[in-house]
Amino acid sequence: MINHTVLFKLKEEASEDQIQGMIDALQALSGEIDELKEIQVKKNISDRSQGYTVILFSLFEDKVALDRYQVHPAHVEVVGANVKPILESLVVADIEY
């Protein structure tokens, strides 16, 4: 299994509606991409977040499935429409177990 985790730092001007829209759109990928075994997208409640306010946690069977997810049209659409407009930076961690 591959755990794909993304920490999102969003632009200061991002509205709560935009942030919730991003979370909802990413979460909705669970029903659209077969390779995606599990996804959770939540606001970070840590007081040590260093500005990374939204976290995505997802599971894939293997690296091939993760690679397919990255280029899947539904994922590409959500990233372009809901993530990039409000994204300042991100950190990605992929671990295999």
Buried (B, 14 or more C-beta within 10 A) or exposed (E): EBBBBBBBBBEEEBEEEBBEBBBEBBBBBBEEBEBBBEBEBEEBEEEEBEEBBBBBBBBBEEEEBBEBBEEBEBBEEBBEEBBEEBBBEBEEEEEEE
